[in-house]
Amino acid sequence: MKELLSVPRPARWALTAVLLAAMTTACSGSTSHSTESSVRDAKPGAVGVGDALFPALGNGGYDASHYALSLDYVPETNHLQGTATITARATHNLSRFNLDLAGLKVLTATVNGTDARFTRTQNELTLTPTKAIRNGEVFKAVIRYNGTPKMIEDSDGGVEGWIETDDGSTALGEPTGSMTWFPGNHHPSDKATYDITVSVPRDEDGDPYDVVSNGELLKEEDTGRRVTRKWHSDEPMASYLVNVTVGYFEIHKGWTSDDLPVYVAVDPDETEDAEGVQDLVPEITDWAGGRFGPYPFSSVGAVVDHLPDLRYALGTQTKPYFGEAPDDTLLVHEIAHQWFGNSVTPRQWNDMWLNEGFATYAEWLWQEDHGGRSAQRVFDSFYDGTHPESEGIWDFPPTDPPSADKVSDSPVYGRGAMTLHKVREAAGDRIFFDIIRTWTKQHRHDNVDTEDFIALCEAKAGKDLTQLFDTWLFSERKPADQRTEIAR
């Protein structure tokens, strides 16, 4: 999802598996009451979901369905006070369970309205309810917390998490930064709906801040001392796609040709360079809908902030985030992520090519459809190494990043897109675009893996595509020839 600005891909990831283990916090507890289980065979939820690249990320034993986040934020001090109400369903008899949370101080925790014992170890918050939770039971956990949320810095200078800007802050979560500002099951395999309410005092001059988040704005309140905005996301969302941005913005509202509401927020310092973004967003959304199938969410938009040192853009759900004014190609990439990555989400992080390969290929299609180079010519420039973003694309197979900090390197983008072009070549345009529209329809708001995509391609094309995928997706070497023999 992260798309580099002004420097070659790969996008900058901030938290490797090493960092996941390094950010430790003090242990704390709330009560001393008994936690004996009344449910036979209850056991703890797993710490981590077993992701090959991020083994400590996410948690087992439950499936989160909704997050209600109520935040009180003071930009001048960068202090955050929050209440997270998490609705979830137990997937086995559950004696205790974990949430991912990096930093911040937990004040209280309850499960189903009763105080729960809690402990902190590294990035894990463990809640032990007074009564074990039965398999299939829907429960609510409420966590109150406060502190200064962390900005996480990468070894190459990239940042994520809670990032201060020149007039406020933004929260960027890919791949793990969301855990710096709210507790949750922070793995893309556990998507949920969201209500996010943010209250911010007026600034020192008495001017109100704007608060922008995912989904639709349900409530605006200004008491004269504080402003409050409530945003609602009715479609499920992976936590790394959640964004809250506080600052001063010019707000542009409109509609797509299909009467989809458009909400674009532009920092005044980017107004001149971002001129036309509010028109491009609906234009690109309409174009993408024709190529990829119906838009999968209830609204679309963008946030154009003034954070030029960020060096990447992020396809946050419904409103991609840009640290500076984007061009049309970058807008295409991040809006394409609404289909590929946000609605259809990888089950594991090593399948990120299903996000980035598709979004990169969307750029090629946009050029092809708007008087630019054909997708074939772009493919050729990647193959022969003349494309400025082709450096390093043969370093490893797109489905097998060697480590967490390589999961968004150039093979995931460039070779991912090249693989899609080879499928198009083998299947023909009619079947290829039928594959894409079927993919986004069958797996709308779902989690997927590479095997799911290969199976669909072979079913639609009526061909064994093993050699194609072995050559372009799974091989560790650059093919000696562009031609691929396809079994009939």
Secondary structure, 3 states (H helix, E strand, C coil): CEEECCCCCCCCCCCCHHHHHHCCCCCCCCCCCCCCCCCCCCECCCECCCCCCCCCCCECCEEEEEEEEEEEEECCCCEEEEEEEEEEEECCCECCEEEECCCCEEEEEEECCEECEEEEECCEEEEECCCCECCCCEEEEEEEEEECCCEEECCCCCEEEEEEECCEEEEECCCCHHHHCCCECCCCCCCEEEEEEEEEECCCCCCCCEEEECCEEEEEEECCCEEEEEEEEEEEECHHHCCEEEECCEEEEEECCCCCEEEEEECHHHCCCCCCHHHHHHHHHHHHHHHHCCCCCCCEEEEECCCHHHCEEECCCCCCEECCCCCHHHHHHHHHCCCECCCEEECCHHHCHHHHHHHHHHHHHHHHHCCCCCHHHHHHHHHHCCCCCCCCCCCCCCCCCCCHHHCCCHHHHHHHHHHHHHHHHHHCHHHHHHHHHHHHHHCCCEEECHHHHHHHHHHHHCCCCHHHHHHHHHCCCCCCCCCCCCCC
